[in-house]
Amino acid sequence: MNLIPIFGVEVESDMVTLSTEHTEYKWCKIDKGIDLLLWNQQKQGLKTFHKMITEESKKMSLSKISF
């Protein structure tokens, strides 16, 4: 059994600063993002997160972090 965590965040700016742990990023439509992923668990995680931010706003409000 493989568990692959998916981390997602909704942002207000398209400016990204990467830490030294990461080398690149890509902004893309959901279908392209799914095509870029290798593992089915990643694809399902992306679909689930996309659904949360586009259709289930109540779920997203539970994880909101205010600065």
N, C-alpha and C positions, 0 to 999 in steps of 0.2 A: 504494500500500500504506500502510495506517495501522497503527501500533503504538501501542496504548493500554495503559500500565502499570496494573496493579492492585496496590494496597497493602492488606494486611490485617494485622490484629493480634488476638490473643486476649487479653482483659483480665480482670482479677479484680474490677473495680468498674464500675458503670454511670455514674459521675461523669466527665464529659468537660470538659476545658479546651481551648478552641480558640485557636490562634494568630491573629494579625491577617490571615493569609492565607485564613482560612476564616470563613464566616458562619453556618453551621448544620450540624446533623447529625441523624440519625434512626436509632433502633433499630427494627428490623422483622424479620419472618420472611423467610426466603430468597425465597419466591415474590413477596412484596411488593417486596423489594429488586430483584429481576430486572425487575419491571414498571416500577420507577422509572427504570431506566437506559435510555439512548437507543441506544447503540451495541452491536451484536452482540458485539464483542470484550469490552466491559465485562460483558455478561451472562455470557459464557462464562468470563471471569476470576472472577466472583463464584461461579459454579457450581463451578469448579475449587477455589477457596479453601475453599468450604463443604465440599466432599468431603474436602479435606485435613484440616480440623479435626474432622470427624465420623466419617470412615472410615479415614483413613490416618495414625494417630498417629505412626508411625515417621518419616514425612516431616516432620511438625511438630517432632519432637524435634531434627532437624538444624538448625532455625533458631531454637532457643530462646536467649533472651538472659537471663542471670541478673544481677541487681543486687546 
